[in-house]
Each structure stands twice: as structure tokens, then as C-alpha cells.
Amino acid sequence: MKIVRIEDLHANAGWRTTSFLKITTDEGLIGWSEYSEDVGTKGLTATIRALGERLIGLDPTRVEWAMAVLYTQTVPAWSGINQHAMAAIGNALLDIAGKALGVPVHAL
């Protein structure tokens, strides 16, 4: 199984925009994660997109390895934006891993 697409979707509720990360695999499994730029992390979507490009073609069930790849290619940022982006990506990857194993994420 390989990651083939990473997308971000946004829902404006008027007072806040909720954003969702969607990671799609070549086997049709989709991992979802929620994040928000409204709490001091402006530019989070752009950061997720930039980091996500590095995961295309990788196995999404190797979550720790994928996170290590991202960690070694980033530097700490003043706002922690890289860590916020990696958390959103990691949550979506865990969603895929759970679906692949047929178990809820909390059981991983």
C-alpha cells in the first residue's frame, strides 16, 4: 500500500474554519485528520502540503517511520508549526493503519 494523494478541505462555520486532512492510498483506504489554523498557526495548511509531498509513494501503515522521515527533514519553528503539521499527518496515517488492520485507532 502506498500514499497517492494528500488533500486539505475547509469548512467555514462563520466564526471559525475547521480544516480536514485527507490522505488517500492506492488501495482506496482514506485517512482523515482535523486541524485548525484559527489558533495561532497561520500557514499550517501550506506546511502540511509541503511536508505531505514528501510522503507520496510511502507506506502509510509505517507511521513511526513516516514521522521519522518528516522529523529529520524539518527544523523547530518559532510557532511549532512543523509539529502541528506532523501531528495532523500522523493522525491521518494512524486512521489508515487502523482501517488496514480492521481496528479502531485507539487500539493501535
All heavy atoms as an XYZ file, in Angstrom:
818
protein
N       0.855     -1.177      0.000
C       0.000      0.000      0.000
C       0.897      1.234      0.000
O       1.900      1.282      0.692
C      -0.891     -0.031      1.245
C      -1.784      1.163      1.358
S      -2.928      1.208      2.766
C      -2.945     -0.398      3.452
N       0.479      2.237     -0.779
C       1.256      3.467     -0.887
C       0.345      4.697     -0.839
O      -0.810      4.642     -1.252
C       2.040      3.489     -2.190
C       3.004      2.324     -2.324
C       4.148      2.666     -3.206
C       5.111      1.515     -3.364
N       5.718      1.027     -2.193
N       0.879      5.792     -0.339
C       0.165      7.066     -0.327
C       0.190      7.632     -1.740
O       1.260      7.720     -2.351
C       0.816      8.053      0.662
C       0.719      7.513      2.091
C       0.171      9.435      0.550
C       1.543      8.291      3.096
N      -0.985      8.003     -2.249
C      -1.038      8.563     -3.605
C      -1.507     10.008     -3.641
O      -1.240     10.724     -4.606
C      -1.937      7.715     -4.541
C      -1.319      6.345     -4.768
C      -3.347      7.601     -4.010
N      -2.221     10.454     -2.591
C      -2.729     11.831     -2.628
C      -2.936     12.359     -1.210
O      -3.387     11.643     -0.327
C      -4.047     11.885     -3.395
C      -4.570     13.290     -3.603
C      -5.779     13.395     -4.545
N      -6.812     12.398     -4.312
C      -7.131     11.428     -5.180
N      -6.521     11.331     -6.321
N      -8.081     10.566     -4.894
N      -2.616     13.627     -1.048
C      -2.869     14.319      0.213
C      -3.644     15.585     -0.120
O      -3.203     16.385     -0.936
C      -1.550     14.633      0.953
C      -0.861     13.315      1.332
C      -1.805     15.488      2.177
C       0.447     13.455      2.043
N      -4.809     15.736      0.513
C      -5.682     16.879      0.230
C      -6.084     17.561      1.530
O      -6.168     16.919      2.571
C      -6.958     16.426     -0.460
C      -6.772     15.674     -1.750
C      -8.086     15.081     -2.221
O      -8.897     15.838     -2.791
O      -8.300     13.871     -1.999
N      -6.374     18.844      1.445
C      -6.932     19.558      2.583
C      -8.295     20.106      2.177
O      -8.493     20.537      1.049
C      -5.997     20.681      3.044
C      -5.579     21.592      1.911
O      -4.567     21.297      1.246
O      -6.264     22.612      1.688
N      -9.237     20.036      3.113
C     -10.589     20.535      2.894
C     -10.926     21.471      4.051
O     -10.471     21.252      5.176
C     -11.577     19.372      2.837
C     -11.249     18.355      1.741
C     -10.951     17.019      2.369
C     -12.379     18.254      0.772
N     -11.741     22.491      3.782
C     -12.007     23.510      4.787
C     -13.503     23.815      4.861
O     -14.164     23.950      3.835
C     -11.225     24.784      4.451
C      -9.781     24.500      4.190
N      -8.862     24.395      5.201
C      -9.112     24.243      3.041
C      -7.685     24.113      4.673
N      -7.811     24.008      3.371
N     -14.022     23.907      6.094
C     -15.427     24.227      6.325
C     -15.506     25.486      7.176
O     -15.081     25.492      8.333
C     -16.120     23.069      7.040
N     -16.037     26.557      6.595
C     -16.141     27.829      7.308
C     -17.473     27.881      8.043
O     -18.535     27.875      7.432
C     -16.037     28.995      6.321
C     -15.965     30.328      7.024
O     -16.375     30.472      8.168
N     -15.447     31.308      6.332
N     -17.391     27.940      9.357
C     -18.594     27.993     10.192
C     -18.979     29.436     10.529
O     -19.860     29.669     11.333
C     -18.377     27.208     11.480
N     -18.311     30.402      9.943
C     -18.604     31.806     10.206
C     -17.707     32.388     11.273
O     -17.116     33.442     11.094
N     -17.575     31.721     12.380
C     -16.733     32.205     13.480
C     -15.407     31.465     13.526
O     -14.477     31.867     14.218
C     -17.466     32.048     14.815
C     -17.815     30.633     15.135
C     -18.877     29.916     14.654
C     -17.110     29.742     15.986
N     -18.853     28.629     15.147
C     -17.781     28.507     15.987
C     -15.963     29.864     16.760
C     -17.357     27.405     16.706
C     -15.544     28.759     17.492
C     -16.244     27.555     17.456
N     -15.308     30.373     12.757
C     -14.097     29.564     12.766
C     -14.107     28.659     11.543
O     -15.149     28.202     11.101
C     -14.078     28.737     14.042
C     -13.073     27.665     14.068
C     -13.203     26.820     15.306
N     -12.399     25.627     15.097
C     -12.084     24.779     16.019
N     -12.515     24.954     17.238
N     -11.353     23.754     15.757
N     -12.934     28.396     11.024
C     -12.807     27.454      9.917
C     -12.189     26.173     10.443
O     -11.123     26.200     11.061
C     -11.921     28.039      8.797
O     -12.528     29.235      8.310
C     -11.762     27.051      7.654
N     -12.870     25.067     10.211
C     -12.336     23.767     10.577
C     -11.748     23.142      9.323
O     -12.363     23.171      8.261
C     -13.434     22.860     11.156
O     -13.967     23.488     12.327
C     -12.889     21.499     11.527
N     -10.568     22.607      9.454
C      -9.882     22.028      8.312
C      -9.687     20.532      8.511
O      -9.529     20.057      9.633
C      -8.521     22.703      8.123
O      -8.693     24.082      7.903
N      -9.706     19.832      7.401
C      -9.556     18.378      7.418
C      -8.453     17.974      6.453
O      -8.347     18.514      5.358
C     -10.870     17.693      7.020
C     -12.006     18.022      7.927
C     -12.838     19.086      7.645
C     -12.226     17.296      9.082
C     -13.887     19.414      8.489
C     -13.268     17.615      9.938
C     -14.098     18.675      9.643
N      -7.655     17.004      6.866
C      -6.615     16.439      6.036
C      -7.099     15.070      5.576
O      -7.588     14.273      6.379
C      -5.318     16.298      6.827
C      -4.160     15.601      6.123
C      -3.754     16.371      4.872
C      -2.990     15.450      7.069
N      -6.983     14.812      4.289
C      -7.415     13.547      3.695
C      -6.215     12.928      2.985
O      -5.659     13.518      2.067
C      -8.545     13.805      2.698
C      -9.041     12.585      1.976
C     -10.133     12.977      0.973
C     -10.618     11.792      0.183
N     -11.603     12.184     -0.846
N      -5.806     11.748      3.442
C      -4.709     11.022      2.814
C      -5.298      9.780      2.161
O      -5.961      8.981      2.822
C      -3.609     10.644      3.825
C      -2.995     11.916      4.439
C      -2.531      9.792      3.156
C      -1.914     11.655      5.473
N      -5.047      9.630      0.863
C      -5.606      8.522      0.091
C      -4.491      7.567     -0.322
O      -3.404      8.001     -0.708
C      -6.315      9.063     -1.175
O      -7.280     10.039     -0.784
C      -7.010      7.948     -1.933
N      -4.792      6.265     -0.264
C      -3.828      5.249     -0.663
C      -4.215      4.647     -2.007
O      -5.349      4.794     -2.467
C      -3.760      4.112      0.375
O      -4.976      3.364      0.323
C      -3.510      4.648      1.770
N      -3.277      3.925     -2.601
C      -3.533      3.260     -3.871
C      -4.518      2.103     -3.729
O      -5.054      1.613     -4.721
C      -2.230      2.778     -4.509
C      -1.473      1.773     -3.661
O      -1.800      1.609     -2.460
O      -0.527      1.164     -4.184
N      -4.784      1.660     -2.502
C      -5.749      0.585     -2.266
C      -7.126      1.120     -1.890
O      -8.021      0.355     -1.544
C      -5.225     -0.356     -1.182
C      -3.978     -1.108     -1.620
C      -3.500     -2.096     -0.593
O      -4.215     -2.372      0.399
O      -2.375     -2.602     -0.781
N      -7.282      2.433     -1.941
C      -8.576      3.041     -1.682
C      -8.861      3.376     -0.229
O      -9.914      3.923      0.077
N      -7.945      3.066      0.677
C      -8.142      3.457      2.071
C      -7.884      4.951      2.204
O      -6.976      5.496      1.565
C      -7.206      2.696      3.002
C      -7.535      1.226      3.226
C      -6.490      0.598      4.137
C      -8.915      1.064      3.825
N      -8.686      5.588      3.055
C      -8.557      7.028      3.270
C      -8.395      7.293      4.754
O      -9.156      6.774      5.569
C      -9.797      7.771      2.732
C      -9.878      7.597      1.211
C      -9.737      9.253      3.103
C     -11.140      8.145      0.597
N      -7.393      8.102      5.073
C      -7.171      8.520      6.448
C      -7.560      9.975      6.608
O      -7.278     10.803      5.743
N      -8.241     10.275      7.722
C      -8.723     11.628      7.995
C      -8.099     12.184      9.262
O      -7.827     11.450     10.211
C     -10.240     11.626      8.177
C     -10.996     11.340      6.924
C     -11.469     10.112      6.512
C     -11.383     12.272      5.921
N     -12.116     10.247      5.312
C     -12.087     11.554      4.927
C     -11.198     13.648      5.761
C     -12.603     12.174      3.795
C     -11.717     14.258      4.630
C     -12.417     13.526      3.669
N      -7.914     13.489      9.264
C      -7.437     14.194     10.440
C      -8.041     15.592     10.422
O      -8.309     16.139      9.351
C      -5.912     14.278     10.413
O      -5.418     14.975     11.520
N      -8.255     16.151     11.587
C      -8.802     17.507     11.710
C      -7.738     18.417     12.298
O      -6.968     18.015     13.174
C     -10.021     17.475     12.633
C     -10.673     18.814     12.852
C     -11.852     18.754     13.816
O     -12.298     17.653     14.165
O     -12.298     19.833     14.237
N      -7.702     19.654     11.819
C      -6.775     20.637     12.360
C      -7.379     22.031     12.194
O      -8.398     22.188     11.542
C      -5.395     20.542     11.679
C      -5.388     20.916     10.223
C      -5.069     22.203      9.816
C      -5.702     19.986      9.241
C      -5.054     22.557      8.468
C      -5.690     20.323      7.887
C      -5.367     21.601      7.516
O      -5.349     21.948      6.191
N      -6.748     23.016     12.807
C      -7.274     24.374     12.716
C      -6.136     25.382     12.621
O      -5.135     25.276     13.330
C      -8.122     24.706     13.948
O      -8.555     26.049     13.894
N      -6.304     26.347     11.745
C      -5.350     27.450     11.641
C      -5.816     28.646     12.453
O      -5.124     29.659     12.503
C      -5.187     27.866     10.175
C      -4.427     26.859      9.354
C      -4.108     27.371      7.975
O      -5.009     27.370      7.119
O      -2.949     27.763      7.757
N      -6.953     28.546     13.091
C      -7.537     29.676     13.812
C      -6.979     29.858     15.224
O      -7.431     30.726     15.945
C      -9.051     29.524     13.894
C      -9.729     29.708     12.544
O      -9.091     30.280     11.632
O     -10.881     29.284     12.399
N      -6.023     29.060     15.612
C      -5.496     29.146     16.977
C      -4.009     29.511     16.983
O      -3.232     28.975     17.737
C      -5.736     27.830     17.753
C      -7.199     27.623     18.034
C      -5.172     26.644     16.979
N      -3.629     30.421     16.103
C      -2.262     30.912     16.106
C      -1.301     30.172     15.206
O      -0.088     30.352     15.327
N      -1.794     29.326     14.323
C      -0.901     28.586     13.434
C      -1.221     28.899     11.969
O      -1.453     28.017     11.165
C      -1.006     27.070     13.673
O      -2.392     26.694     13.651
C      -0.392     26.663     14.985
N      -1.241     30.172     11.640
C      -1.456     30.577     10.245
C      -0.355     29.968      9.387
O       0.814     29.968      9.763
C      -1.446     32.097     10.107
C      -2.533     32.794     10.892
C      -3.902     32.474     10.320
C      -4.961     33.247     11.104
N      -6.281     32.721     10.908
N      -0.737     29.440      8.250
C       0.224     28.792      7.363
C       0.307     27.299      7.569
O       1.106     26.621      6.912
N      -0.516     26.758      8.455
C      -0.473     25.327      8.743
C      -0.824     24.497      7.512
O      -0.180     23.485      7.244
C      -1.409     24.997      9.906
C      -1.415     23.557     10.412
C      -0.013     23.095     10.773
C      -2.343     23.440     11.613
N      -1.814     24.920      6.750
C      -2.192     24.168      5.550
C      -1.023     24.100      4.568
O      -0.735     23.032      4.014
C      -3.426     24.798      4.880
O      -4.534     24.687      5.783
C      -3.779     24.093      3.583
N      -0.348     25.208      4.357
C       0.803     25.217      3.446
C       1.912     24.301      3.956
O       2.572     23.608      3.167
C       1.325     26.638      3.273
N       2.108     24.283      5.269
C       3.130     23.419      5.854
C       2.755     21.953      5.683
O       3.603     21.120      5.340
C       3.336     23.759      7.346
O       3.634     25.149      7.464
C       4.459     22.946      7.949
N       1.481     21.623      5.907
C       1.013     20.250      5.715
C       1.209     19.826      4.261
O       1.656     18.715      3.978
C      -0.461     20.111      6.146
C      -0.568     20.210      7.672
C      -1.057     18.797      5.646
C      -1.985     20.307      8.195
N       0.866     20.706      3.339
C       1.048     20.384      1.913
C       2.515     20.112      1.593
O       2.848     19.160      0.889
C       0.544     21.529      1.046
C      -0.958     21.652      1.002
C      -1.368     22.851      0.172
N      -2.813     23.070      0.229
C      -3.396     24.194     -0.137
N      -2.670     25.209     -0.593
N      -4.705     24.314     -0.064
N       3.395     20.977      2.090
C       4.832     20.826      1.811
C       5.383     19.534      2.404
O       6.122     18.797      1.734
C       5.599     22.031      2.345
N       5.023     19.234      3.636
C       5.506     18.004      4.260
C       4.850     16.781      3.629
O       5.492     15.747      3.446
C       5.238     18.028      5.766
C       6.048     19.021      6.589
C       5.618     18.978      8.049
C       7.526     18.750      6.453
N       3.579     16.905      3.303
C       2.848     15.785      2.721
C       3.420     15.318      1.399
O       3.403     14.117      1.092
N       3.949     16.239      0.609
C       4.563     15.876     -0.672
C       5.682     14.862     -0.481
O       5.931     14.031     -1.345
C       5.134     17.118     -1.360
C       4.099     18.067     -1.891
C       4.713     19.333     -2.466
O       5.965     19.432     -2.546
O       3.943     20.227     -2.843
N       6.341     14.909      0.655
C       7.470     14.016      0.934
C       7.007     12.590      1.241
O       7.833     11.676      1.271
C       8.283     14.552      2.101
C       8.834     15.925      1.808
C       9.427     16.575      3.006
N       9.765     17.961      2.680
C      10.519     18.717      3.418
N      11.036     18.269      4.529
N      10.777     19.959      3.038
N       5.709     12.410      1.471
C       5.195     11.093      1.823
C       4.577     10.341      0.656
O       4.287      9.148      0.778
C       4.148     11.226      2.936
C       4.648     11.819      4.249
C       3.514     11.897      5.250
C       5.801     11.001      4.802
N       4.391     11.011     -0.473
C       3.805     10.347     -1.637
C       4.677      9.156     -2.023
O       5.897      9.265     -2.141
C       3.679     11.321     -2.836
C       2.779     12.509     -2.475
C       3.158     10.592     -4.080
C       1.344     12.163     -2.162
N       4.035      8.002     -2.169
C       4.742      6.778     -2.526
C       5.186      5.939     -1.340
O       5.633      4.809     -1.517
N       5.048      6.465     -0.122
C       5.453      5.714      1.065
C       4.299      4.866      1.602
O       3.134      5.115      1.312
C       5.937      6.667      2.158
C       7.149      7.539      1.822
C       7.562      8.346      3.047
C       8.312      6.692      1.322
N       4.640      3.876      2.402
C       3.659      3.001      3.040
C       3.033      3.729      4.228
O       3.724      4.041      5.197
C       4.348      1.721      3.509
C       3.423      0.708      4.147
O       2.252      1.049      4.440
O       3.864     -0.433      4.361
N       1.714      3.997      4.198
C       1.088      4.753      5.276
C       0.945      3.972      6.580
O       0.706      4.569      7.622
C      -0.287      5.094      4.707
C      -0.576      3.978      3.773
C       0.748      3.627      3.157
N       1.106      2.663      6.539
C       0.969      1.882      7.772
C       2.254      1.896      8.598
O       2.244      1.481      9.745
C       0.566      0.425      7.468
O       1.585     -0.201      6.675
C      -0.767      0.377      6.726
N       3.332      2.387      8.036
C       4.593      2.526      8.783
C       4.635      3.931      9.372
O       5.462      4.761      8.999
C       5.778      2.263      7.871
C       5.817      0.830      7.350
C       7.042      0.536      6.546
N       8.225      0.713      7.393
C       9.455      0.863      6.905
N       9.659      0.858      5.611
N      10.477      1.024      7.716
N       3.735      4.183     10.306
C       3.513      5.526     10.843
C       4.763      6.090     11.499
O       5.164      7.229     11.214
C       2.328      5.535     11.836
C       2.126      6.919     12.415
C       1.061      5.033     11.159
N       5.401      5.315     12.370
C       6.580      5.825     13.073
C       7.693      6.169     12.099
O       8.389      7.168     12.257
C       7.086      4.805     14.111
C       6.122      4.586     15.252
C       5.078      3.525     14.940
O       5.098      2.940     13.823
O       4.218      3.292     15.793
N       7.865      5.357     11.078
C       8.903      5.603     10.086
C       8.589      6.867      9.289
O       9.473      7.698      9.068
C       9.032      4.396      9.164
C      10.084      4.564      8.112
C      11.443      4.549      8.297
C       9.873      4.816      6.736
N      12.084      4.762      7.099
C      11.144      4.925      6.118
C       8.742      4.949      5.950
C      11.296      5.168      4.769
C       8.897      5.181      4.599
C      10.161      5.288      4.015
N       7.341      7.016      8.859
C       6.944      8.219      8.107
C       7.167      9.471      8.948
O       7.660     10.492      8.445
C       5.493      8.117      7.671
N       6.832      9.404     10.231
C       7.027     10.555     11.106
C       8.514     10.846     11.295
O       8.930     12.003     11.368
C       6.338     10.330     12.450
C       4.822     10.144     12.340
S       3.984     11.421     11.379
C       4.200     12.817     12.440
N       9.338      9.802     11.353
C      10.784      9.994     11.471
C      11.334     10.658     10.210
O      12.210     11.528     10.293
C      11.484      8.661     11.720
N      10.812     10.261      9.050
C      11.226     10.900      7.795
C      10.932     12.394      7.861
O      11.783     13.225      7.544
C      10.512     10.249      6.585
C      10.656     11.095      5.331
C      11.030      8.841      6.354
N       9.732     12.745      8.282
C       9.362     14.162      8.364
C      10.188     14.898      9.420
O      10.622     16.024      9.199
C       7.874     14.312      8.670
C       6.920     13.824      7.588
C       5.477     14.014      8.039
C       7.176     14.518      6.270
N      10.379     14.257     10.556
C      11.123     14.898     11.644
C      12.552     15.244     11.226
O      13.058     16.312     11.565
C      11.130     13.996     12.876
C      11.775     14.637     14.068
C      11.095     15.598     14.812
C      13.065     14.306     14.447
C      11.688     16.214     15.904
C      13.667     14.910     15.539
C      12.982     15.865     16.257
O      13.571     16.468     17.330
N      13.182     14.342     10.471
C      14.569     14.585     10.071
C      14.679     15.641      8.973
O      15.771     16.125      8.700
C      15.249     13.300      9.577
O      14.542     12.782      8.450
C      15.295     12.256     10.688
N      13.561     16.006      8.355
C      13.587     16.978      7.273
C      13.023     18.334      7.687
O      12.773     19.189      6.844
C      12.810     16.438      6.073
C      13.440     15.193      5.495
C      12.678     14.641      4.319
O      11.798     15.273      3.772
N      13.026     13.437      3.922
N      12.804     18.530      8.972
C      12.289     19.808      9.458
C      13.197     20.340     10.554
O      14.013     19.618     11.111
C      10.856     19.665     10.036
O      10.888     18.746     11.138
C       9.876     19.183      8.995
N      13.026     21.608     10.851
C      13.720     22.225     11.983
C      12.652     22.846     12.878
O      11.570     23.202     12.413
C      14.726     23.314     11.529
C      15.845     22.700     10.719
C      14.035     24.388     10.719
N      12.929     22.962     14.164
C      11.935     23.582     15.045
C      11.605     24.997     14.576
O      12.491     25.769     14.233
C      12.626     23.605     16.408
C      13.655     22.522     16.330
C      14.109     22.495     14.894
N      10.340     25.310     14.551
C       9.891     26.639     14.145
C       9.376     27.381     15.372
O       8.893     26.768     16.327
C       8.792     26.530     13.094
N       9.424     28.692     15.327
C       9.015     29.519     16.458
C       7.621     29.157     16.956
O       7.379     29.038     18.146
C       9.065     30.990     16.054
C       8.452     31.882     17.075
C       9.046     32.322     18.210
C       7.130     32.402     17.082
N       8.178     33.104     18.930
C       6.985     33.172     18.259
C       6.051     32.300     16.219
C       5.803     33.823     18.581
C       4.874     32.955     16.539
C       4.771     33.712     17.713
N       6.689     28.950     16.067
C       5.301     28.675     16.466
C       5.033     27.194     16.664
O       3.935     26.812     17.050
C       4.353     29.211     15.399
O       4.538     28.486     14.194
N       6.003     26.354     16.367
C       5.778     24.917     16.444
C       4.966     24.404     15.274
O       4.402     23.313     15.326
N       4.912     25.172     14.201
C       4.032     24.835     13.080
C       4.396     23.495     12.443
O       3.512     22.756     12.015
C       3.998     25.980     12.046
C       2.794     25.814     11.128
C       5.305     26.074     11.278
C       2.468     27.052     10.328
N       5.691     23.172     12.396
C       6.070     21.874     11.826
C       5.509     20.731     12.655
O       5.048     19.724     12.109
C       7.592     21.758     11.711
C       8.162     22.660     10.643
O       7.496     22.969      9.658
N       9.396     23.097     10.827
N       5.537     20.879     13.970
C       4.990     19.830     14.838
C       3.471     19.725     14.703
O       2.916     18.630     14.716
C       5.382     20.092     16.298
C       6.865     19.967     16.548
C       7.398     18.581     16.240
O       6.772     17.575     16.555
N       8.537     18.515     15.590
N       2.798     20.860     14.549
C       1.347     20.840     14.331
C       1.026     20.108     13.030
O       0.096     19.303     12.973
C       0.787     22.265     14.268
C       0.637     22.928     15.589
N      -0.506     22.849     16.331
C       1.504     23.686     16.297
C      -0.352     23.534     17.448
N       0.868     24.053     17.450
N       1.777     20.403     11.985
C       1.562     19.762     10.692
C       1.827     18.263     10.781
O       1.053     17.449     10.271
C       2.456     20.399      9.629
N       2.909     17.898     11.450
C       3.240     16.484     11.591
C       2.190     15.745     12.413
O       1.888     14.580     12.146
C       4.633     16.334     12.199
C       5.724     16.743     11.225
S       7.374     16.846     11.947
C       7.562     15.251     12.690
N       1.606     16.416     13.391
C       0.553     15.790     14.194
C      -0.683     15.498     13.342
O      -1.272     14.410     13.439
C       0.186     16.690     15.370
N      -1.068     16.441     12.499
C      -2.220     16.220     11.621
C      -1.950     15.066     10.665
O      -2.807     14.201     10.450
C      -2.551     17.496     10.848
N      -0.748     15.040     10.099
C      -0.377     13.960      9.187
C      -0.345     12.626      9.929
O      -0.874     11.619      9.450
C       0.980     14.266      8.526
C       0.840     15.453      7.570
C       1.525     13.035      7.805
C       2.165     16.026      7.081
N       0.268     12.616     11.096
C       0.352     11.385     11.891
C      -1.010     10.824     12.249
O      -1.228      9.607     12.191
N      -1.953     11.698     12.593
C      -3.297     11.230     12.928
C      -3.990     10.592     11.725
O      -4.670      9.566     11.857
C      -4.151     12.376     13.475
C      -3.769     12.756     14.880
O      -3.133     11.985     15.597
N      -4.127     13.952     15.295
N      -3.820     11.186     10.556
C      -4.419     10.611      9.347
C      -3.769      9.266      9.005
O      -4.446      8.337      8.571
C      -4.304     11.587      8.182
N      -2.455      9.162      9.211
C      -1.769      7.891      8.962
C      -2.234      6.812      9.943
O      -2.418      5.652      9.561
C      -0.249      8.071      9.054
C       0.395      8.950      7.987
C       1.892      9.090      8.254
C       0.139      8.408      6.591
N      -2.441      7.190     11.193
C      -2.963      6.226     12.174
C      -4.362      5.772     11.784
O      -4.713      4.601     11.974
C      -2.967      6.843     13.570
C      -1.605      6.965     14.237
C      -1.710      7.823     15.497
C      -1.041      5.591     14.561
N      -5.164      6.666     11.241
C      -6.506      6.307     10.773
C      -6.411      5.244      9.676
O      -7.152      4.256      9.691
C      -7.238      7.552     10.279
C      -8.710      7.307      9.990
O      -9.331      6.471     10.687
O      -9.243      7.964      9.082
N      -5.486      5.415      8.748
C      -5.292      4.425      7.682
C      -4.810      3.097      8.267
O      -5.316      2.037      7.905
C      -4.284      4.937      6.632
C      -4.895      6.092      5.843
C      -3.867      3.802      5.687
C      -3.919      6.803      4.925
N      -3.838      3.153      9.171
C      -3.302      1.926      9.770
C      -4.390      1.151     10.496
O      -4.481     -0.075     10.380
C      -2.145      2.259     10.716
N      -5.235      1.864     11.235
C      -6.338      1.198     11.928
C      -7.308      0.558     10.958
O      -7.753     -0.578     11.165
N      -7.640      1.266      9.899
C      -8.554      0.710      8.894
C      -7.942     -0.505      8.209
O      -8.637     -1.478      7.927
C      -8.917      1.785      7.866
C      -9.828      2.852      8.440
C     -10.058      3.985      7.459
C     -10.999      5.031      8.066
N     -11.142      6.215      7.209
N      -6.646     -0.457      7.933
C      -5.966     -1.583      7.284
C      -5.985     -2.824      8.170
O      -6.084     -3.951      7.671
C      -4.531     -1.203      6.929
N      -5.902     -2.619      9.482
C      -5.905     -3.732     10.431
C      -7.306     -4.110     10.901
O      -7.484     -5.108     11.601
C      -5.038     -3.392     11.645
C      -3.547     -3.229     11.368
C      -2.847     -2.681     12.595
C      -2.941     -4.566     10.937
N      -8.275     -3.277     10.572
C      -9.655     -3.543     10.994
C      -9.889     -3.270     12.474
O     -10.749     -3.897     13.090
N      -9.135     -2.313     13.029
C      -9.293     -1.976     14.445
C      -9.425     -0.467     14.576
O      -8.953      0.292     13.728
C      -8.087     -2.449     15.295
C      -7.958     -3.970     15.256
C      -6.790     -1.802     14.859
N     -10.080      0.011     15.662
C     -10.159      1.454     15.869
C      -8.782      2.006     16.224
O      -7.909      1.296     16.733
C     -11.127      1.596     17.039
C     -11.128      0.273     17.720
C     -10.793     -0.751     16.678
N      -8.572      3.283     15.954
C      -7.282      3.922     16.191
C      -6.831      3.742     17.641
O      -5.654      3.486     17.899
C      -7.323      5.409     15.800
C      -6.055      6.125     16.220
C      -7.533      5.553     14.299
N      -7.753      3.848     18.584
C      -7.345      3.742     19.996
C      -6.777      2.370     20.338
O      -6.071      2.228     21.326
C      -8.522      4.089     20.928
C      -9.588      3.057     20.985
N      -9.494      1.915     21.740
C     -10.801      2.995     20.368
C     -10.585      1.190     21.598
N     -11.398      1.821     20.764
N      -7.016      1.362     19.500
C      -6.499      0.025     19.775
C      -5.073     -0.162     19.262
O      -4.449     -1.172     19.552
C      -7.412     -1.027     19.143
N      -4.588      0.811     18.499
C      -3.219      0.680     17.980
C      -2.260      0.873     19.101
O      -1.404      1.122     19.429
C      -2.973      1.664     16.837
C      -3.847      1.464     15.614
C      -3.591      2.564     14.601
C      -3.542      0.122     14.963
